[in-house]
Amino acid sequence: MLEQQLLDIRDRFFRLVHRKRRLSTEEIDKLKTDYARYFEQLERWLESSSDRLWLTGPRLSYVDFLAAEYLSWFRDFVQADCFDDRFPRLKAYMERYFNLPHLKKYHNAPQYKDAHRLSPYAILGYRGGANLDSETGENLFWNKR
């Protein structure tokens, strides 16, 4: 069930960033509102068990890898301060995940920082959004097809 919720989060994000034009202010605000609802659900999930270190229990699982990746897309590309005081457990969860020694080393490696996190079809996450025309906001990759 939790895995499916995370896939909904991913799909919601993908529907907006895989398009031909830059997101409007209204679309970004709607995305922030939608994600706040997802964050509330995950916050309650983490709150439901006092000994829950990770989403599925005391041990790290593939669901945690999905969650951290999908939530970091939102944090990195849309709203840097999204894990604020409204979501203390989710904020602690993300910090705990990204501070695991092997993952911290991986995420700080130049190969990771230079990697394309989303596809070239996306208006975000591909070379830091360099595929957008600076004047029109159109996705240049689409124009090459």
C-alpha positions in Angstrom: 0.0 0.0 0.0 2.7 2.5 0.9 4.6 1.6 -2.2 1.6 2.5 -4.3 1.2 5.8 -2.5 4.8 6.6 -3.4 4.1 5.7 -7.0 1.2 8.2 -6.9 3.6 10.8 -5.7 6.0 10.1 -8.5 3.3 10.0 -11.1 1.8 13.3 -10.0 5.3 14.9 -10.2 6.0 13.4 -13.7 2.7 14.6 -15.1 3.7 18.2 -14.5 7.4 18.1 -15.4 7.0 16.1 -18.6 5.6 18.7 -20.8 6.6 21.2 -23.5 6.5 24.4 -21.4 7.6 25.9 -18.1 5.3 25.4 -15.1 3.1 28.4 -14.3 3.0 29.9 -10.8 -0.5 28.4 -10.4 0.7 24.9 -11.4 3.6 25.1 -8.9 1.3 26.3 -6.1 -1.1 23.4 -6.9 1.9 21.0 -6.8 2.9 22.4 -3.4 -0.6 22.0 -2.1 -0.8 18.4 -3.4 2.5 17.5 -2.0 1.6 18.9 1.4 -1.2 16.4 1.5 1.2 13.6 0.6 3.6 14.8 3.3 0.8 14.9 5.9 -0.1 11.2 5.1 3.6 10.2 5.3 4.0 12.1 8.6 1.0 10.3 10.1 2.4 7.0 8.8 5.7 7.7 10.6 3.8 8.8 13.7 1.7 5.7 13.9 4.6 3.7 15.4 7.0 5.1 17.9 9.7 2.5 17.1 9.4 3.0 13.3 12.8 4.2 12.2 12.0 3.7 8.5 8.7 3.6 6.6 8.2 -0.1 6.8 9.7 -0.6 10.3 13.1 -0.8 12.0 15.1 -1.8 8.9 15.7 0.1 5.7 13.8 -1.3 2.7 13.4 -0.6 -1.0 10.3 1.5 -0.1 12.6 3.9 1.7 14.8 4.3 -1.4 11.7 5.1 -3.5 10.4 7.6 -0.9 13.7 9.4 -0.5 14.3 9.7 -4.2 10.8 10.9 -5.1 10.6 13.3 -2.2 14.0 14.7 -2.9 12.9 15.6 -6.4 10.2 17.8 -5.0 12.7 19.3 -2.4 15.4 19.9 -5.0 13.3 21.1 -8.0 10.3 22.8 -6.5 10.5 23.8 -2.8 13.8 23.6 -0.9 12.1 24.2 2.5 9.3 21.7 2.0 10.3 19.6 5.1 9.6 22.3 7.5 8.2 22.3 11.1 4.8 21.0 9.9 6.5 17.7 9.2 9.1 17.0 11.9 9.1 13.2 11.5 9.4 13.4 7.7 12.2 15.9 8.0 14.0 13.7 10.5 13.4 10.7 8.2 14.9 12.4 5.2 17.9 13.6 7.2 18.4 10.1 8.6 18.3 8.6 5.1 20.6 11.1 3.5 23.1 10.9 6.4 23.6 7.1 6.2 27.4 6.9 5.5 27.2 5.0 2.2 24.3 7.0 0.8 25.9 10.3 1.9 29.1 9.4 0.1 27.1 8.4 -3.0 24.9 11.6 -3.1 28.0 13.8 -2.6 30.0 12.2 -5.4 30.6 14.2 -8.5 29.1 11.5 -10.7 25.8 11.8 -8.8 25.7 15.6 -8.8 26.3 15.7 -12.6 23.8 13.0 -13.3 20.5 13.7 -15.0 17.9 12.9 -12.3 14.9 13.0 -14.7 14.6 12.4 -18.4 15.4 14.9 -21.2 11.6 15.2 -21.7 11.3 16.8 -18.3 11.4 20.5 -17.9 13.2 20.0 -14.5 15.9 17.7 -13.4 17.8 17.3 -16.7 21.0 19.3 -16.6 19.4 21.6 -14.0 16.7 22.6 -16.4 19.2 23.6 -19.2 16.8 22.1 -21.7 14.5 25.1 -21.4 14.7 28.1 -23.7 15.6 31.1 -21.5 13.3 33.4 -23.3 10.2 31.4 -24.1 10.4 28.7 -21.4 9.7 26.0 -23.9 11.4 22.6 -23.6 14.1 22.6 -26.3 14.3 18.8 -26.3 10.7 18.6 -27.7 11.7 20.9 -30.6 14.4 18.5 -31.7 11.9 15.6 -32.3 
